[in-house]
Amino acid sequence: MSNANNGRSPLRGFERSLPMALLRAREAVMKKFLPALREHELSAQQWRVIRALNEVSALDISELAERCFLLKPSLSRILQNLEQRALIRRVQSTQDNRRSLISLTEDGHALFAKVEPQSVERYNHITETFGYGKLELLYELLDELVEKIDKEERG
């Protein structure tokens, strides 16, 4: 049977789908960062949590999940691991006993300080390889894409 597209699906080809292009780009970038993370026995998701917490004094679990784009069950497992390694601490919120606030411990900040230079080196390499202007344009375009899709979903 033939359709109006000479037997071809109207769906964009797999290799040219936006989700696949974004995943390929993510994998290419992460290949540069993973060796340093593995050296410190960190997953990409654990590092994401440590980076997010390094920039604030504390976050509750919902805020941290949203900021790191992690599902709460996944984040709970990550936090258990980081807590066992004494990299984070949980304290009850003084305003709401049902909320836990998560922050980095001194060891967590020390680990961040060890990994940060390697991460900066990788970012510098990517910037040199791809070009500063193109990288900044990519950030702007991705931000715009997210903004427009989010705005459309909100109505």
JOUR-V264813 format. One record per helix or strand of 3 or more residues. SS is the DSSP state (helix for helix, strand for strand). FROM is the first residue (numbers start at 1). LEN is the number of residues. If there is no record, write none. Layout:
BEGIN
SS_FROM_LEN, SS_FROM_LEN
END
This chain:
BEGIN
helix_14_3, helix_18_22, helix_44_11, helix_61_8, helix_72_13, strand_88_5, strand_100_5, helix_106_25, helix_132_23
END
